[in-house]
Amino acid sequence: MSIIVVGGGLIGSAVAFTLRDAGLEVEVLDAHLPGAGWRAAAGLLTPDGERLAGTPLHASALESLNLWPEFARSLEAHSGQSVHLRTGVFRLGPVPEVGEGPHGLTRCTPGEGRLHPASVVSAALTGVRVTRARVLALRPDRRGVSLQTDAGDRGGRLVVLATGAWSSAFGLDIRPVQGQALLLEGGNDHPAVYGTRRRGHGPHGYALGRPDGLYVGATARLSASVQPDSWARRWLQGAARTLAPTCSGHAVLSQLVGLRPVTPDGLPLVGPHPTLPGVVVATGHGRHGALLAPLTARQVLALVRQALPEAA
Ligand SMILES: Cc1cc2nc3c(=O)[nH]c(=O)nc-3n(C[C@H](O)[C@H](O)[C@H](O)COP(=O)(O)OP(=O)(O)OC[C@H]3O[C@@H](n4cnc5c(N)ncnc54)[C@H](O)[C@@H]3O)c2cc1C
């Protein structure tokens, strides 16, 4: 029996890739739910841009940022696909402690970067068995865990729960925080730019060029709605005018909506499930799932090796 990863988003796909790379048999079950975080995520790898310094997440964020170059190389070598990792993120307006970048922008912490989340998921799942199914219930049994799904019952030696904003269905304290973003035509080479949060220095948003267009993000609202709305669109168009004035009039290709999985203390949940033996949890990454994916995958591999000594 395989290890079953429930959820093939940023976290589930990175976990599946890492377990498979370690020689374990893995299957991913994903329900293709609208509002999956990875489909809307910008792909910024920015502990500084996200102001994590001084928070309990900072050390993990830096550790994971350092893992990204090697993780991206492995994904690309394995899949033959680029994940579009690039370094260099800038901030609008003067920031005294950092150096000058192009167009009068100031550079954030060295090493910060960005990638294309959908390419990461696609590369990580290359060669992994992925089944479209929604897991409805998990029941530990003598052989491992049995899974009730909308596509029939399954069994796994061990289950990794990477169900993002839908994790409360499995007894975990996770709330969905909706984020919206715009993808504009062109601007693929635009630098990654954060607005500053200080008064009079522009919006709290960010903009970056990606292979699929110019991404402008992002709103945040405690909501599970996956419907785009006109308020968010206006706010994002205002952010585009400040952060990427040369592209702000470009056609809107799509208005993205995603749900961030958020815990009460803002820290990810990575560890054994509190009540279900044989289930490892990897969720609650909030705004930082892309950034924290390689570290989380490494942590899950260690947990799997503890649970299945023959996997060590
Ligand atoms: C607008 C926006 C911008 C963001 N920008 C960034 C960024 O720049 N950098 C960054 O680090 N993070 C960013 N994030 C956060 C990031 O997207 C999330 O932290 C990340 O997606 C969480 O990964 P995940 O795998 O836990 O969840 P998801 O990516 O949401 O994936 C969960 C998957 O589980 C599946 N699923 C759920 N329930 C079930 C079930 N019962 N059975 C089967 N499958 C199921 C879903 O179909 C989905 O594919 C952003 C988020 C948003 C919304």
The ligand as a Tripos MOL2 file, in Angstrom:
@<TRIPOS>MOLECULE
LIG
   53    58     1     0     0
SMALL
NO_CHARGES

@<TRIPOS>ATOM
      1 C1         -3.9610   35.6120   -3.5910 C.3       1 LIG1
      2 C2         -2.9180   34.7560   -2.8980 C.ar      1 LIG1
      3 C3         -1.5790   35.0610   -3.0500 C.ar      1 LIG1
      4 C4         -0.6080   34.2710   -2.4120 C.ar      1 LIG1
      5 N1          0.7100   34.5550   -2.6260 N.ar      1 LIG1
      6 C5          1.6500   33.8030   -2.0110 C.ar      1 LIG1
      7 C6          3.0240   34.0780   -2.2250 C.ar      1 LIG1
      8 O1          3.3780   34.9750   -2.9770 O.2       1 LIG1
      9 N2          3.9460   33.3290   -1.5510 N.ar      1 LIG1
     10 C7          3.5930   32.3170   -0.7100 C.ar      1 LIG1
     11 O2          4.4630   31.6900   -0.1160 O.2       1 LIG1
     12 N3          2.2800   32.0030   -0.5340 N.ar      1 LIG1
     13 C8          1.3130   32.7330   -1.1450 C.ar      1 LIG1
     14 N4         -0.0110   32.4550   -0.9600 N.ar      1 LIG1
     15 C9         -0.3620   31.4040    0.0050 C.3       1 LIG1
     16 C10        -0.3260   30.0130   -0.6420 C.3       1 LIG1
     17 O3         -1.1070   30.0040   -1.8100 O.3       1 LIG1
     18 C11        -0.8700   28.9860    0.3580 C.3       1 LIG1
     19 O4         -0.1580   29.0830    1.5710 O.3       1 LIG1
     20 C12        -0.6980   27.5900   -0.2210 C.3       1 LIG1
     21 O5         -1.4600   27.4790   -1.4130 O.3       1 LIG1
     22 C13        -1.1190   26.5320    0.7660 C.3       1 LIG1
     23 O6         -0.8290   25.3010    0.1640 O.3       1 LIG1
     24 P1         -1.7100   24.0100    0.4450 P.3       1 LIG1
     25 O7         -1.1810   22.9250   -0.3960 O.co2     1 LIG1
     26 O8         -1.8170   23.8380    1.9310 O.co2     1 LIG1
     27 O9         -3.1810   24.4340   -0.0210 O.3       1 LIG1
     28 P2         -3.7030   24.6220   -1.5100 P.3       1 LIG1
     29 O10        -2.6610   25.1750   -2.3810 O.co2     1 LIG1
     30 O11        -5.0010   25.3720   -1.3830 O.co2     1 LIG1
     31 O12        -4.0110   23.1510   -1.9890 O.3       1 LIG1
     32 C14        -4.9450   22.3550   -1.2960 C.3       1 LIG1
     33 C15        -5.3770   21.2530   -2.2580 C.3       1 LIG1
     34 O13        -6.1200   20.3010   -1.5190 O.3       1 LIG1
     35 C16        -7.2010   19.8630   -2.2790 C.3       1 LIG1
     36 N5         -8.2160   19.3740   -1.3320 N.ar      1 LIG1
     37 C17        -8.7720   20.0600   -0.2960 C.ar      1 LIG1
     38 N6         -9.6180   19.2500    0.3980 N.ar      1 LIG1
     39 C18        -9.5540   18.0360   -0.2060 C.ar      1 LIG1
     40 C19       -10.1740   16.7820    0.0660 C.ar      1 LIG1
     41 N7        -11.0330   16.6130    1.0930 N.pl3     1 LIG1
     42 N8         -9.8950   15.7250   -0.7510 N.ar      1 LIG1
     43 C20        -9.0200   15.8660   -1.7880 C.ar      1 LIG1
     44 N9         -8.4030   17.0460   -2.0840 N.ar      1 LIG1
     45 C21        -8.6760   18.1060   -1.3030 C.ar      1 LIG1
     46 C22        -7.6340   21.0720   -3.0950 C.3       1 LIG1
     47 O14        -8.2990   20.6800   -4.2850 O.3       1 LIG1
     48 C23        -6.2910   21.7560   -3.3670 C.3       1 LIG1
     49 O15        -5.7490   21.3930   -4.6250 O.3       1 LIG1
     50 C24        -1.0000   33.1850   -1.5970 C.ar      1 LIG1
     51 C25        -2.3510   32.8750   -1.4780 C.ar      1 LIG1
     52 C26        -3.3030   33.6370   -2.1270 C.ar      1 LIG1
     53 C27        -4.7610   33.2580   -1.9980 C.3       1 LIG1
@<TRIPOS>BOND
     1     1     2 1
     2     2     3 ar
     3     2    52 ar
     4     3     4 ar
     5     4     5 ar
     6     4    50 ar
     7     5     6 ar
     8     6     7 ar
     9     6    13 1
    10     7     8 2
    11     7     9 ar
    12     9    10 ar
    13    10    11 2
    14    10    12 ar
    15    12    13 ar
    16    13    14 ar
    17    14    15 1
    18    14    50 ar
    19    15    16 1
    20    16    17 1
    21    16    18 1
    22    18    19 1
    23    18    20 1
    24    20    21 1
    25    20    22 1
    26    22    23 1
    27    23    24 1
    28    24    25 2
    29    24    26 1
    30    24    27 1
    31    27    28 1
    32    28    29 2
    33    28    30 1
    34    28    31 1
    35    31    32 1
    36    32    33 1
    37    33    34 1
    38    33    48 1
    39    34    35 1
    40    35    36 1
    41    35    46 1
    42    36    37 ar
    43    36    45 ar
    44    37    38 ar
    45    38    39 ar
    46    39    40 ar
    47    39    45 ar
    48    40    41 1
    49    40    42 ar
    50    42    43 ar
    51    43    44 ar
    52    44    45 ar
    53    46    47 1
    54    46    48 1
    55    48    49 1
    56    50    51 ar
    57    51    52 ar
    58    52    53 1
@<TRIPOS>SUBSTRUCTURE
     1 LIG1         1 GROUP 0 **** ****
